[in-house]
């Protein structure tokens, strides 16, 4: 990795350089097909928290009812601190998968369901992918969030499950970036998988060009390569 990219990260905590291209994204900008939380209080609280933290949501979300949502880069446990208020602020419902055993406690189960967590039994080989595909096949509105890096540490490759999930379910992929340089939660154009993963992955990588995570040295190799190409 060239030093130019890493040197950019030194200004992350001090001064955000706002995007001049992508428009600010608000609750009113979500189309009627997009899954929403339907809250009245949480968007207000989320917007205020986001403003206090100095972040904002930008970009555009195509009016589709189902998508696999990519949360990248993921290098810190603090990523969720900014992402969650951002989702609440625009009233967007993004579900994630959680261990089914967590739902055995009734009160906890209600909280998890409210947060959008879907119970998945990870015990059987291949069950997670198929169960996720089945969730989409119901036809209900669903944005399912995944982190293909699979870890907050450096990784050489992304986990490919998200891609085969999108192909199997017949849904598009929505790349979302947390850019600590601009302090933006950035919603980017949909990618419709063709079934040729070698051809489609570069299209997704390219959308993250220039995005700086909290810990640049932990950035996954595919995104490091994209930024090398930029330099």
C-alpha positions in Angstrom: 0.0 0.0 0.0 1.3 3.4 -0.9 1.9 5.9 1.8 -0.2 8.5 0.0 -3.4 6.7 1.0 -2.5 6.1 4.6 -1.3 9.7 5.0 -4.8 10.8 4.1 -6.1 9.1 7.3 -4.2 11.5 9.6 -6.8 14.2 8.9 -9.8 11.9 9.5 -10.4 12.9 13.1 -9.8 16.6 12.6 -11.5 17.8 9.5 -14.2 16.2 7.2 -14.1 17.0 3.5 -17.8 16.8 2.5 -18.8 15.3 -0.8 -19.7 17.9 -3.4 -21.3 15.4 -5.7 -23.6 13.2 -3.7 -26.8 14.8 -2.3 -27.8 14.6 1.3 -30.2 11.7 1.8 -33.2 12.1 4.1 -36.3 10.2 5.2 -38.4 11.9 2.5 -36.1 10.6 -0.2 -37.0 6.9 0.3 -39.4 5.5 -2.3 -42.6 3.6 -1.4 -41.1 0.1 -2.1 -38.1 0.5 0.2 -38.5 -1.3 3.6 -38.9 1.3 6.4 -39.1 1.1 10.1 -42.3 3.2 10.2 -41.2 5.1 13.2 -42.0 8.7 14.1 -39.7 9.2 17.1 -36.7 7.2 16.1 -36.0 9.3 12.9 -35.9 12.4 15.0 -33.6 10.9 17.6 -31.4 9.3 14.9 -31.1 12.6 13.0 -30.1 14.5 16.2 -27.5 11.9 17.2 -26.1 11.9 13.7 -25.8 15.7 13.8 -24.1 15.6 17.2 -21.6 13.0 15.9 -20.9 15.2 12.9 -22.0 12.6 10.3 -24.6 12.6 7.6 -26.3 10.2 5.1 -25.7 10.9 1.4 -26.4 9.3 -2.0 -29.5 7.7 -3.4 -31.4 4.5 -2.8 -33.2 3.1 -5.8 -36.9 2.3 -5.2 -36.6 -1.5 -4.8 -38.2 -3.6 -2.1 -35.4 -6.2 -1.7 -31.6 -6.0 -1.8 -28.4 -7.4 -0.2 -26.8 -4.4 1.6 -23.0 -4.3 1.9 -21.7 -2.5 4.9 -18.0 -1.5 4.2 -15.3 -0.9 5.2 -15.7 -2.5 8.6 -12.5 -1.9 10.6 -13.9 -0.8 14.0 -16.6 -1.6 16.5 -17.4 2.1 16.4 -18.7 1.7 12.8 -22.1 0.8 14.2 -22.1 3.9 16.4 -22.5 6.0 13.3 -24.4 3.5 11.0 -27.3 2.8 13.4 -28.3 6.5 13.9 -27.9 7.0 10.2 -30.4 4.2 9.4 -32.8 5.5 12.1 -32.6 9.1 10.7 -33.8 8.1 7.3 -36.2 5.5 8.7 -34.5 2.7 6.6 -35.0 -0.8 7.9 -31.9 -3.0 7.2 -32.1 -6.5 8.7 -29.2 -8.6 9.8 -28.8 -12.2 10.8 -28.4 -13.4 14.4 -28.1 -16.7 16.2 -31.5 -18.2 16.8 -30.6 -19.0 20.4 -30.7 -15.3 21.2 -34.4 -15.4 20.7 -35.2 -17.8 23.4 -35.6 -15.0 25.9 -39.0 -13.3 25.2 -38.1 -9.8 26.1 -34.7 -9.9 24.3 -36.4 -11.5 21.3 -38.8 -8.5 21.0 -35.9 -6.1 21.1 -33.9 -8.0 18.5 -36.9 -8.2 16.2 -37.5 -4.5 16.6 -33.9 -3.9 15.6 -34.4 -6.0 12.5 -32.4 -9.0 13.5 -33.5 -12.2 11.8 -33.0 -15.5 13.7 -30.8 -18.0 11.8 -29.7 -21.5 12.8 -26.1 -21.7 11.9 -25.7 -25.3 13.0 -26.4 -27.0 9.7 -24.0 -26.7 6.9 -25.4 -24.6 4.0 -28.5 -23.6 6.1 -27.6 -19.9 6.4 -27.4 -19.2 2.7 -30.5 -21.2 1.9 -32.5 -19.7 4.8 -31.5 -16.2 3.7 -32.6 -17.0 0.1 -35.9 -18.3 1.5 -36.4 -15.0 3.4 -36.2 -13.1 0.1 -38.4 -15.7 -1.7 -41.4 -14.8 0.6 -41.6 -11.6 -1.4 -41.8 -9.4 1.7 -39.7 -6.1 1.6 -36.2 -7.0 2.8 -32.9 -5.2 2.9 -30.4 -7.7 4.4 -27.2 -6.2 5.6 -23.9 -8.2 5.4 -20.2 -7.4 5.9 -18.3 -9.4 3.3 -15.0 -8.7 4.9 -16.2 -10.9 7.8 -13.8 -9.3 10.3 -12.7 -5.9 11.6 -9.1 -6.9 10.9 -7.2 -7.0 7.6 -8.4 -9.8 5.3 -7.0 -10.9 1.9 -10.4 -11.7 0.4 -14.0 -11.0 0.9 -16.4 -13.8 1.8 -18.4 -14.6 -1.3 -21.7 -15.6 0.4 -23.3 -12.2 -0.1 -22.9 -12.6 -3.9 -24.4 -16.0 -4.1 -27.2 -15.0 -1.9 -28.0 -12.1 -4.2 -27.8 -14.4 -7.2 -29.9 -17.2 -5.6 -32.6 -14.7 -4.4 -32.6 -12.7 -7.6 -32.0 -9.4 -5.9 -29.6 -6.5 -6.4 -26.6 -5.6 -4.3 -26.6 -2.2 -2.6 -23.1 -1.0 -1.6 -23.0 1.3 1.4 -19.8 3.0 2.6 -18.7 4.5 5.9 -16.2 7.2 5.0 -14.4 8.6 8.0 -12.7 11.3 5.8 -16.0 12.9 4.8 -18.0 11.6 7.8 -20.6 10.2 5.4 -22.7 7.1 5.3 -22.8 6.8 1.5 -25.5 4.9 -0.4 -24.2 4.0 -3.8 -25.7 2.6 -7.1 -27.2 -0.9 -7.2 -25.2 -3.7 -8.7 -27.3 -6.4 -10.4 -25.3 -9.7 -10.2 -25.0 -11.5 -13.5 -23.8 -14.8 -12.0 -20.2 -14.1 -13.1 -18.6 -13.2 -9.8 -15.2 -12.4 -11.4 -16.8 -9.8 -13.6 -19.1 -8.3 -11.0 -16.8 -8.0 -8.0 -14.6 -5.3 -9.6 -17.8 -3.2 -10.2 -18.5 -3.3 -6.5 -14.9 -2.7 -5.5 -14.7 0.4 -7.7 -17.5 2.1 -5.8 -15.4 2.1 -2.7 -12.5 3.9 -4.3 -11.2 6.7 -2.1 -13.3 5.6 1.0 -11.3 5.9 4.2 -12.2 3.6 7.2 -11.4 4.4 10.8 -8.3 2.1 10.7 -6.9 2.2 7.1 -4.2 -0.4 7.9 -7.1 -2.9 8.5 -8.7 -2.3 5.1 -9.3 -5.5 3.2 -7.0 -6.2 0.3 -9.6 -5.7 -2.5 -10.2 -2.2 -1.3 -6.5 -1.5 -0.8 -6.0 -2.5 -4.4 -8.7 -0.2 -5.5 -7.0 2.7 -3.8 -3.7 1.8 -5.2 -5.2 2.1 -8.6 -6.5 5.5 -7.7 -3.0 6.7 -6.6 
